[in-house]
Each structure stands twice: as C-alpha cells, then as structure tokens.
Amino acid sequence: MSKIANPSVPKHELKFLLLEGIANTAVEQLAANGYRNVEHLKTALDEEALIEALQDVRFLGVRSRSKVTRRVIESCPRLAAIGCFSVGTNQVDLEAAHHLGIPVFNAPFSNTRSVAELTIAETVMLMRRTFPRAQAAHEGRWDKSATGSFEVRGKTLGIVGYGNIGSQLAVLAESMGMRVVYYDHTDRLRHGNAEPMESLDALLERADVVTLHVPATAATEMMIGAEQIARMRPGSYLINNARGTVVDIDALAAALRDGHLAGAAIDVFPKEPGSNKESFESALRGLDNVILTPHVGGSTEEAQERIGDEVARKLIDYSDVGTTVGAVNFPEVQLPRHPAGTRFIQVQRNVPGELGRMNEIFARNGANIAGQYYQTQGEIGYVVLDSDGSMDPETADELVRQLRALTGTIRARVLL
C-alpha cells in the first residue's frame, strides 16, 4: 500500500504525463494554472514502458490505447490521479485504482455530438448505397441507378442505449423526418416524439436502422449476435459506434453475405490494431455496403479540444482543491477553494475509528480544525480537512508524515 507523495511540493514541479496525442488544450489549461512540468507524447506506451515512465509522475493522461493495468498502478507509487481523455474508462483497471486511492476522471459528454453526427451520416450513406457506388467510380465504373437507394425520411431509427449520445441522435434523426424508437435498460426521459420500446427484440423487429450506443459491460457483451440479427427486419441496417464487444462480427458478416441485412457501419471492433502501423483484420473487410472506420466516432478536432480542456480541468481541481466531482471510481466531493489556512487530504480505509485517529493527530499538535469534509465509497474514505490559519511548510509536512504513519492511511497530502 503506497503512501508516497511528497508533502508541499510546488505545483510547477508536479509532473504530468500525457500520452496518445492528447489535444493541446489540455497542455494550455495546465500551463494557465501553473502546471508546466508536462511531458506530452504522441504515442501510447506498453506496460513495461509505461511503468518506467511513471516513476516520477503524479498525473497520467491517456486516451484508449494505453492500458493502465493493476500492475502499472501498483508499480507507480507517486501516481495520484488518472485522466481518461475519452468517454470510456475501459483502458484503466478501476478497481485497482480505487483500492490504492487514485481517482480516475473522464469526459463523458464531450464527444457526444461527434458520434451522433457520424451515425446520422452513416445512416444516409448506407441507405443511399453511396460507398459501393463511390468505390465503383474510383475503379472507373459508372453505377448510376436508384435501385437499393432510399431516403431516410419516414424510416424508423432504432436506438439501443438512450443516454447522452442516443438521446442527442434522436433529436437529429427526427429533424430529418425519421421515426425514432429506443430501448434502454433504465427509464429515460424521452425527447421529442421518440418512443420507448419494451424490449430489445421489439426494437429489432421494428427498426429499419439499428444503432448501438451502450457501454462495454458484462450485460452488453455480444448483445447483438446471430439470434438478435435474425430478428432484425430483412433489408435493414446495423450501426455500431459504441464498443467492439457488443456485436458478434462473424454473425454480422454472415447476415450481410446472405442478404438478410442490407448494410452495416462499424467503428469499433473486438480486437483493434495497437497502432496505425499494424494491419487491420476483420471478417467484414471486402463486403459490399459496409462502412468500416478505425474507431473515430469521437475523433473530431472539436471533440478532442473539449475533452482536453474538460479532463485537464478535473485534474487541476483535484490537485489544487481536492474536488473529485467527475471521478468514476472514487467518492465525489465538491469542495470550495480552500481559505487562507492549510488543507490536508487523506484517503483512508473505510473502517471504524479512522476519522477519529486522524483528528487526534491534529489535536495533539495543537492544530485547530476549521472545516472537514468526509465521503466514503466502498472500501475507501475520502477526508478533506481545513486547519484554522496559515501553517508553515515544516509543520504541515510533519502532520502529513504522522497521517501517513496511521495504519488506515492509503494516501495523504497537503495543500498550502
């Protein structure tokens, strides 16, 4: 169990490592708030390289390719927080981070518009058979025909997962004259004329286009397989801009080959290349009227700029103030800017007596407590304590050392 994080380190010395070409808006946001010790790499790092790079790093930023495993987390005692510059957090072992008192932040809303727009574009392109005809033109063939081409107006779009992306997509689709039905395992407030369906099967049997917008969970793994595809309307279309684990690619390829489905657009895959230099393999390659994109649903400049700004601000708020709003694996606490006094932060085991033992340390050292915030989640408790009046760095550091000596302390630091 690591308790390392030097007390009262000036913010300009705290090191950030940003991987995978995270947008410059993150670097700019950090610099504007006094964080200039930032290493900004365009590439992902494998497990060994990541462990080596993180030995003096306090804050890590990743997108989707760098895998922050339990071994990485346990091998990097100085790591204080992780920022996923993405919607999902599947690339991080959240349980391991939680156990070691490391909050993980993401940007759940920043690329919703980008994904929704791509889905609308793919719906139009699939129903007009634009890609096969474009390819024919590139090859010198003139395939001018209305056969197999349809307007989207009046067709039914079935949205599986009516969350941030699905609900925004519904608004766009209705503006183009489509009927919208949706299925979600939770009760969602519907927008416009979108109609909730009582089951996934009911949606599949009704929709002309089925589009998926669900997270990768045990419940959604391979949720669209041969049985579900067989329930879809003959000549319908399937779009997956969600997660690669939710569709059985082989079953989809079979349905496209035998003509049961008229087309598909797939942006995410069960196994994806680790870099742009690796070959992409899929049973869907070469099939007519199939749009294959390399996991770019949220990859617009606007979305990446928003993500860079949003996640960087969350990391700054955690470092400067202790605020954990937006953490996916950690007690969420919204804190005011700390006053003229000194703020102490402790992550402790959530067992009886730990909070009292912390307060005893301050009492023994004659430090008056002006305010205290406490929140638990699972096995950890998050404590933020403001002392009354300013405190010199040596005294503050000594208090932190005593806090770390407590058997229930996972992490402790001070904000001067």
PyMOL commands that set and color helices and strands:
alter all, ss='L'
color gray80, all
select helices_A, chain A and resi 11-13+24-32+47-53+70-74+94-99+112-127+130-138+164-175+200-206+226-231+249-257+301-320+354-364+393-405
alter helices_A, ss='H'
color red, helices_A
select strands_A, chain A and resi 16-18+38-40+59-62+81-84+104-105+156-160+179-183+195-196+209-212+236-240+261-266+290-292+343-349+369-377+380-387+409-415
alter strands_A, ss='S'
color yellow, strands_A
deselect
rebuild
show_as cartoon
